[in-house]
Amino acid sequence: MSESRAVSRGLRRLLELRQLEEDQSRLALESGLAELHRLERACDAVAERARRGRQLVHIGIETGELIDRIAGLEEGRVALRQVALLKTRIIQSAQAAEVLRQNYQSARVERLQVETLLREAEAAEALAAGRRSQQALDDLYGRRRQLAVAADGRSSREEGT
């Protein structure tokens, strides 16, 4: 009896630990995905900067302003370099996010496995408790019957005397 409760108590503790691990890996995944999205937004902003640089070059051509053309060309060149760097970081961040996703899924599966084991242990514990209760009732009924038979035997002997 105490062994089965110790098993389920141990499984409950393990379930708590698995839940904490799952929560931590979920938070790490959310953080990794947020970083990925931040990098993607930064890349979009830099691409917009490159577009504005090209636009400045066209304005410089139309107005004849050499400074606008030079500034636009420089803006585009810097933006292209930044896009290349951001794309590299995005790839790295996406790979890291995939590892974090796998870690989260693994932690989730482990927690679900412990939940299943705990439910099975609790069901076995309930079944054993039911059997013990039935056994106690059977024993009580058997003792009452033995007492009744013994009492009937005494009363028949007393009547025969």
FIKOLZA-1660 file (N, C-alpha, C; in steps of 0.1 Angstrom, whole numbers, plus 5000, padded with zeros to 4 digits):
% residues 161
   i   px   py   pz ch aa at
   1 5008 4988 5000  A  M  N
   1 5000 5000 5000  A  M CA
   1 5009 5013 5000  A  M  C
   2 5018 5014 5009  A  S  N
   2 5026 5026 5010  A  S CA
   2 5036 5026 4998  A  S  C
   3 5040 5014 4993  A  E  N
   3 5048 5014 4981  A  E CA
   3 5042 5020 4969  A  E  C
   4 5029 5017 4967  A  S  N
   4 5022 5023 4955  A  S CA
   4 5020 5038 4957  A  S  C
   5 5017 5042 4969  A  R  N
   5 5016 5057 4971  A  R CA
   5 5029 5064 4969  A  R  C
   6 5040 5057 4973  A  A  N
   6 5054 5062 4971  A  A CA
   6 5057 5063 4956  A  A  C
   7 5052 5053 4948  A  V  N
   7 5054 5054 4934  A  V CA
   7 5047 5065 4928  A  V  C
   8 5034 5067 4931  A  S  N
   8 5026 5078 4925  A  S CA
   8 5031 5091 4930  A  S  C
   9 5036 5092 4943  A  R  N
   9 5042 5105 4948  A  R CA
   9 5054 5108 4940  A  R  C
  10 5063 5098 4938  A  G  N
  10 5075 5100 4930  A  G CA
  10 5072 5104 4916  A  G  C
  11 5061 5098 4910  A  L  N
  11 5057 5101 4896  A  L CA
  11 5052 5116 4896  A  L  C
  12 5044 5119 4906  A  R  N
  12 5039 5133 4907  A  R CA
  12 5050 5143 4907  A  R  C
  13 5060 5140 4915  A  R  N
  13 5072 5149 4916  A  R CA
  13 5079 5150 4902  A  R  C
  14 5081 5138 4896  A  L  N
  14 5087 5138 4883  A  L CA
  14 5079 5145 4873  A  L  C
  15 5066 5144 4874  A  L  N
  15 5057 5152 4865  A  L CA
  15 5059 5167 4867  A  L  C
  16 5060 5171 4879  A  E  N
  16 5062 5185 4882  A  E CA
  16 5075 5190 4875  A  E  C
  17 5086 5182 4877  A  L  N
  17 5099 5185 4871  A  L CA
  17 5098 5186 4855  A  L  C
  18 5091 5176 4850  A  R  N
  18 5089 5176 4835  A  R CA
  18 5081 5188 4830  A  R  C
  19 5071 5192 4838  A  Q  N
  19 5063 5204 4835  A  Q CA
  19 5072 5216 4835  A  Q  C
  20 5081 5217 4845  A  L  N
  20 5090 5228 4846  A  L CA
  20 5100 5228 4834  A  L  C
  21 5105 5217 4830  A  E  N
  21 5114 5216 4819  A  E CA
  21 5107 5220 4806  A  E  C
  22 5094 5215 4805  A  E  N
  22 5087 5219 4793  A  E CA
  22 5084 5234 4792  A  E  C
  23 5081 5240 4804  A  D  N
  23 5078 5254 4804  A  D CA
  23 5091 5262 4801  A  D  C
  24 5103 5257 4806  A  Q  N
  24 5115 5264 4803  A  Q CA
  24 5119 5263 4788  A  Q  C
  25 5117 5251 4782  A  S  N
  25 5120 5249 4768  A  S CA
  25 5110 5257 4759  A  S  C
  26 5097 5258 4764  A  R  N
  26 5087 5266 4756  A  R CA
  26 5092 5281 4756  A  R  C
  27 5096 5286 4768  A  L  N
  27 5100 5300 4769  A  L CA
  27 5113 5302 4761  A  L  C
  28 5122 5293 4761  A  A  N
  28 5134 5294 4752  A  A CA
  28 5130 5294 4737  A  A  C
  29 5120 5286 4734  A  L  N
  29 5116 5285 4720  A  L CA
  29 5109 5299 4716  A  L  C
  30 5101 5304 4725  A  E  N
  30 5094 5317 4722  A  E CA
  30 5104 5328 4721  A  E  C
  31 5115 5327 4729  A  S  N
  31 5125 5337 4728  A  S CA
  31 5133 5336 4715  A  S  C
  32 5136 5324 4711  A  G  N
  32 5143 5322 4699  A  G CA
  32 5135 5326 4687  A  G  C
  33 5122 5323 4687  A  L  N
  33 5113 5328 4676  A  L CA
  33 5112 5343 4676  A  L  C
  34 5111 5349 4688  A  A  N
  34 5111 5364 4688  A  A CA
  34 5123 5370 4682  A  A  C
  35 5135 5364 4685  A  E  N
  35 5147 5369 4679  A  E CA
  35 5147 5367 4664  A  E  C
  36 5142 5356 4659  A  L  N
  36 5141 5354 4645  A  L CA
  36 5132 5364 4638  A  L  C
  37 5121 5367 4644  A  H  N
  37 5112 5376 4639  A  H CA
  37 5117 5391 4639  A  H  C
  38 5125 5393 4650  A  R  N
  38 5131 5407 4651  A  R CA
  38 5141 5408 4640  A  R  C
  39 5149 5398 4637  A  L  N
  39 5159 5399 4626  A  L CA
  39 5152 5400 4613  A  L  C
  40 5141 5393 4611  A  E  N
  40 5134 5394 4598  A  E CA
  40 5128 5408 4596  A  E  C
  41 5123 5414 4607  A  R  N
  41 5118 5428 4606  A  R CA
  41 5130 5437 4603  A  R  C
  42 5141 5435 4609  A  A  N
  42 5153 5444 4607  A  A CA
  42 5157 5443 4592  A  A  C
  43 5157 5430 4587  A  C  N
  43 5160 5428 4573  A  C CA
  43 5151 5436 4564  A  C  C
  44 5138 5435 4567  A  D  N
  44 5128 5442 4559  A  D CA
  44 5130 5457 4560  A  D  C
  45 5134 5462 4571  A  A  N
  45 5137 5477 4573  A  A CA
  45 5149 5481 4565  A  A  C
  46 5159 5472 4564  A  V  N
  46 5171 5475 4557  A  V CA
  46 5168 5474 4542  A  V  C
  47 5160 5465 4538  A  A  N
  47 5156 5464 4524  A  A CA
  47 5148 5477 4520  A  A  C
  48 5140 5482 4529  A  E  N
  48 5133 5495 4526  A  E CA
  48 5143 5506 4525  A  E  C
  49 5154 5505 4533  A  R  N
  49 5164 5515 4532  A  R CA
  49 5171 5515 4519  A  R  C
  50 5174 5503 4514  A  A  N
  50 5180 5501 4500  A  A CA
  50 5171 5507 4490  A  A  C
  51 5157 5505 4491  A  R  N
  51 5148 5510 4481  A  R CA
  51 5148 5525 4481  A  R  C
  52 5149 5531 4494  A  R  N
  52 5149 5546 4495  A  R CA
  52 5162 5551 4488  A  R  C
  53 5173 5543 4490  A  G  N
  53 5186 5547 4484  A  G CA
  53 5185 5547 4468  A  G  C
  54 5179 5537 4463  A  R  N
  54 5177 5537 4448  A  R CA
  54 5168 5548 4444  A  R  C
  55 5158 5551 4452  A  Q  N
  55 5149 5562 4449  A  Q CA
  55 5156 5576 4449  A  Q  C
  56 5166 5577 4459  A  L  N
  56 5174 5589 4460  A  L CA
  56 5183 5590 4447  A  L  C
  57 5188 5579 4442  A  V  N
  57 5196 5580 4430  A  V CA
  57 5188 5585 4419  A  V  C
  58 5176 5580 4417  A  H  N
  58 5167 5584 4406  A  H CA
  58 5163 5599 4407  A  H  C
  59 5161 5603 4420  A  I  N
  59 5158 5618 4422  A  I CA
  59 5170 5626 4418  A  I  C
  60 5182 5621 4422  A  G  N
  60 5194 5628 4418  A  G CA
  60 5197 5629 4404  A  G  C
  61 5193 5618 4396  A  I  N
  61 5194 5618 4382  A  I CA
  61 5185 5628 4376  A  I  C
  62 5172 5628 4381  A  E  N
  62 5162 5637 4375  A  E CA
  62 5165 5652 4378  A  E  C
  63 5171 5655 4390  A  T  N
  63 5173 5669 4394  A  T CA
  63 5188 5673 4390  A  T  C
  64 5196 5663 4387  A  G  N
  64 5210 5667 4384  A  G CA
  64 5218 5669 4396  A  G  C
  65 5213 5665 4408  A  E  N
  65 5221 5667 4420  A  E CA
  65 5231 5655 4422  A  E  C
  66 5244 5658 4421  A  L  N
  66 5254 5647 4423  A  L CA
  66 5254 5642 4437  A  L  C
  67 5252 5650 4447  A  I  N
  67 5252 5646 4461  A  I CA
  67 5241 5636 4463  A  I  C
  68 5229 5638 4458  A  D  N
  68 5218 5629 4460  A  D CA
  68 5221 5615 4454  A  D  C
  69 5227 5616 4442  A  R  N
  69 5231 5603 4435  A  R CA
  69 5242 5595 4444  A  R  C
  70 5252 5603 4448  A  I  N
  70 5262 5596 4456  A  I CA
  70 5256 5591 4469  A  I  C
  71 5248 5599 4476  A  A  N
  71 5242 5595 4488  A  A CA
  71 5233 5583 4486  A  A  C
  72 5225 5583 4475  A  G  N
  72 5217 5571 4472  A  G CA
  72 5225 5559 4469  A  G  C
  73 5236 5560 4462  A  L  N
  73 5244 5548 4459  A  L CA
  73 5250 5543 4472  A  L  C
  74 5255 5552 4480  A  E  N
  74 5261 5548 4493  A  E CA
  74 5251 5541 4502  A  E  C
  75 5239 5547 4503  A  E  N
  75 5228 5541 4511  A  E CA
  75 5225 5527 4506  A  E  C
  76 5224 5525 4493  A  G  N
  76 5221 5512 4487  A  G CA
  76 5232 5502 4490  A  G  C
  77 5245 5507 4489  A  R  N
  77 5256 5498 4492  A  R CA
  77 5257 5493 4506  A  R  C
  78 5255 5503 4516  A  V  N
  78 5254 5499 4530  A  V CA
  78 5243 5490 4533  A  V  C
  79 5231 5493 4527  A  A  N
  79 5219 5484 4529  A  A CA
  79 5222 5470 4524  A  A  C
  80 5228 5469 4512  A  L  N
  80 5231 5455 4507  A  L CA
  80 5240 5447 4516  A  L  C
  81 5250 5454 4522  A  R  N
  81 5259 5448 4531  A  R CA
  81 5252 5443 4544  A  R  C
  82 5243 5452 4549  A  Q  N
  82 5235 5449 4561  A  Q CA
  82 5226 5437 4558  A  Q  C
  83 5219 5437 4547  A  V  N
  83 5210 5426 4543  A  V CA
  83 5218 5413 4543  A  V  C
  84 5230 5413 4537  A  A  N
  84 5237 5401 4537  A  A CA
  84 5241 5396 4551  A  A  C
  85 5245 5405 4559  A  L  N
  85 5248 5401 4573  A  L CA
  85 5235 5396 4580  A  L  C
  86 5224 5403 4578  A  L  N
  86 5212 5399 4585  A  L CA
  86 5207 5386 4580  A  L  C
  87 5208 5383 4567  A  K  N
  87 5204 5370 4562  A  K CA
  87 5212 5359 4568  A  K  C
  88 5224 5361 4570  A  T  N
  88 5233 5351 4576  A  T CA
  88 5228 5348 4591  A  T  C
  89 5225 5359 4598  A  R  N
  89 5220 5358 4611  A  R CA
  89 5206 5352 4612  A  R  C
  90 5198 5355 4602  A  I  N
  90 5185 5349 4601  A  I CA
  90 5186 5334 4600  A  I  C
  91 5195 5329 4591  A  I  N
  91 5197 5315 4589  A  I CA
  91 5201 5308 4602  A  I  C
  92 5211 5314 4609  A  Q  N
  92 5216 5309 4621  A  Q CA
  92 5204 5309 4632  A  Q  C
  93 5197 5320 4632  A  S  N
  93 5186 5320 4642  A  S CA
  93 5175 5310 4639  A  S  C
  94 5172 5308 4626  A  A  N
  94 5162 5298 4622  A  A CA
  94 5167 5284 4626  A  A  C
  95 5180 5281 4625  A  Q  N
  95 5185 5268 4629  A  Q CA
  95 5184 5267 4644  A  Q  C
  96 5188 5277 4651  A  A  N
  96 5187 5277 4666  A  A CA
  96 5173 5275 4670  A  A  C
  97 5163 5281 4663  A  A  N
  97 5149 5280 4667  A  A CA
  97 5144 5266 4664  A  A  C
  98 5149 5260 4654  A  E  N
  98 5145 5246 4651  A  E CA
  98 5150 5236 4662  A  E  C
  99 5163 5239 4667  A  V  N
  99 5168 5231 4678  A  V CA
  99 5159 5233 4690  A  V  C
 100 5156 5245 4693  A  L  N
 100 5148 5248 4704  A  L CA
 100 5134 5242 4703  A  L  C
 101 5128 5242 4691  A  R  N
 101 5116 5235 4688  A  R CA
 101 5116 5220 4691  A  R  C
 102 5127 5214 4687  A  Q  N
 102 5129 5200 4689  A  Q CA
 102 5130 5197 4704  A  Q  C
 103 5138 5206 4711  A  N  N
 103 5139 5204 4726  A  N CA
 103 5126 5205 4733  A  N  C
 104 5118 5215 4728  A  Y  N
 104 5104 5217 4734  A  Y CA
 104 5096 5205 4731  A  Y  C
 105 5096 5200 4719  A  Q  N
 105 5087 5188 4716  A  Q CA
 105 5092 5176 4724  A  Q  C
 106 5105 5174 4726  A  S  N
 106 5110 5163 4734  A  S CA
 106 5106 5165 4748  A  S  C
 107 5107 5177 4754  A  A  N
 107 5102 5179 4768  A  A CA
 107 5087 5176 4769  A  A  C
 108 5080 5180 4759  A  R  N
 108 5065 5178 4759  A  R CA
 108 5062 5163 4759  A  R  C
 109 5069 5156 4751  A  V  N
 109 5067 5141 4750  A  V CA
 109 5070 5134 4763  A  V  C
 110 5081 5139 4769  A  E  N
 110 5086 5133 4782  A  E CA
 110 5075 5136 4793  A  E  C
 111 5070 5148 4793  A  R  N
 111 5059 5151 4803  A  R CA
 111 5047 5143 4800  A  R  C
 112 5043 5141 4788  A  L  N
 112 5031 5133 4785  A  L CA
 112 5033 5119 4789  A  L  C
 113 5045 5114 4787  A  Q  N
 113 5048 5100 4791  A  Q CA
 113 5047 5098 4806  A  Q  C
 114 5052 5108 4813  A  V  N
 114 5051 5107 4828  A  V CA
 114 5036 5108 4832  A  V  C
 115 5029 5117 4825  A  E  N
 115 5014 5118 4829  A  E CA
 115 5007 5104 4826  A  E  C
 116 5011 5097 4816  A  T  N
 116 5005 5084 4813  A  T CA
 116 5009 5074 4824  A  T  C
 117 5021 5074 4827  A  L  N
 117 5026 5065 4838  A  L CA
 117 5019 5068 4851  A  L  C
 118 5017 5081 4854  A  L  N
 118 5011 5085 4867  A  L CA
 118 4996 5080 4866  A  L  C
 119 4989 5083 4855  A  R  N
 119 4975 5078 4854  A  R CA
 119 4974 5063 4856  A  R  C
 120 4983 5056 4850  A  E  N
 120 4983 5041 4851  A  E CA
 120 4986 5037 4866  A  E  C
 121 4995 5043 4872  A  A  N
 121 4999 5040 4886  A  A CA
 121 4987 5043 4895  A  A  C
 122 4980 5055 4893  A  E  N
 122 4969 5058 4901  A  E CA
 122 4957 5049 4898  A  E  C
 123 4955 5044 4886  A  A  N
 123 4945 5035 4883  A  A CA
 123 4948 5021 4890  A  A  C
 124 4960 5017 4889  A  A  N
 124 4964 5005 4896  A  A CA
 124 4963 5006 4911  A  A  C
 125 4966 5018 4916  A  E  N
 125 4964 5020 4931  A  E CA
 125 4949 5020 4935  A  E  C
 126 4941 5026 4926  A  A  N
 126 4926 5026 4929  A  A CA
 126 4921 5011 4928  A  A  C
 127 4926 5004 4918  A  L  N
 127 4921 4990 4917  A  L CA
 127 4926 4982 4929  A  L  C
 128 4938 4984 4934  A  A  N
 128 4943 4976 4945  A  A CA
 128 4935 4980 4958  A  A  C
 129 4931 4993 4959  A  A  N
 129 4923 4998 4971  A  A CA
 129 4910 4992 4970  A  A  C
 130 4904 4991 4958  A  G  N
 130 4891 4984 4957  A  G CA
 130 4892 4969 4961  A  G  C
 131 4902 4963 4957  A  R  N
 131 4904 4949 4960  A  R CA
 131 4906 4947 4975  A  R  C
 132 4913 4956 4981  A  R  N
 132 4915 4955 4996  A  R CA
 132 4902 4957 5003  A  R  C
 133 4894 4967 4998  A  S  N
 133 4881 4970 5004  A  S CA
 133 4872 4958 5003  A  S  C
 134 4872 4952 4991  A  Q  N
 134 4863 4940 4989  A  Q CA
 134 4868 4928 4998  A  Q  C
 135 4881 4927 4999  A  Q  N
 135 4886 4916 5007  A  Q CA
 135 4882 4918 5022  A  Q  C
 136 4883 4931 5026  A  A  N
 136 4879 4934 5040  A  A CA
 136 4864 4931 5042  A  A  C
 137 4856 4934 5032  A  L  N
 137 4841 4931 5033  A  L CA
 137 4839 4915 5033  A  L  C
 138 4846 4909 5025  A  D  N
 138 4845 4894 5024  A  D CA
 138 4849 4888 5037  A  D  C
 139 4860 4893 5043  A  D  N
 139 4865 4888 5056  A  D CA
 139 4855 4890 5067  A  D  C
 140 4849 4902 5067  A  L  N
 140 4839 4906 5077  A  L CA
 140 4827 4897 5076  A  L  C
 141 4822 4895 5063  A  Y  N
 141 4811 4886 5061  A  Y CA
 141 4814 4872 5065  A  Y  C
 142 4826 4867 5062  A  G  N
 142 4830 4854 5066  A  G CA
 142 4830 4852 5081  A  G  C
 143 4836 4862 5088  A  R  N
 143 4836 4861 5103  A  R CA
 143 4822 4861 5109  A  R  C
 144 4813 4869 5103  A  R  N
 144 4800 4869 5108  A  R CA
 144 4793 4856 5106  A  R  C
 145 4796 4850 5094  A  R  N
 145 4790 4837 5091  A  R CA
 145 4795 4827 5101  A  R  C
 146 4808 4827 5103  A  Q  N
 146 4814 4817 5112  A  Q CA
 146 4808 4819 5126  A  Q  C
 147 4806 4831 5131  A  L  N
 147 4800 4834 5144  A  L CA
 147 4786 4829 5144  A  L  C
 148 4779 4831 5133  A  A  N
 148 4765 4826 5133  A  A CA
 148 4764 4811 5133  A  A  C
 149 4773 4805 5125  A  V  N
 149 4773 4790 5125  A  V CA
 149 4777 4785 5139  A  V  C
 150 4787 4791 5145  A  A  N
 150 4791 4787 5159  A  A CA
 150 4780 4789 5169  A  A  C
 151 4773 4800 5168  A  A  N
 151 4762 4803 5177  A  A CA
 151 4751 4793 5174  A  A  C
 152 4748 4789 5162  A  D  N
 152 4737 4779 5159  A  D CA
 152 4742 4765 5164  A  D  C
 153 4755 4763 5163  A  G  N
 153 4760 4750 5169  A  G CA
 153 4758 4749 5184  A  G  C
 154 4761 4760 5191  A  R  N
 154 4760 4760 5205  A  R CA
 154 4745 4759 5209  A  R  C
 155 4737 4766 5202  A  S  N
 155 4722 4766 5206  A  S CA
 155 4717 4752 5203  A  S  C
 156 4721 4744 5193  A  S  N
 156 4716 4731 5191  A  S CA
 156 4721 4721 5201  A  S  C
 157 4733 4723 5206  A  R  N
 157 4739 4715 5216  A  R CA
 157 4731 4717 5230  A  R  C
 158 4729 4730 5232  A  E  N
 158 4722 4733 5244  A  E CA
 158 4708 4728 5244  A  E  C
 159 4701 4728 5233  A  E  N
 159 4688 4722 5232  A  E CA
 159 4688 4707 5233  A  E  C
 160 4699 4701 5229  A  G  N
 160 4700 4686 5230  A  G CA
 160 4703 4682 5244  A  G  C
 161 4707 4690 5253  A  T  N
 161 4711 4686 5266  A  T CA
 161 4700 4687 5275  A  T  C
% end
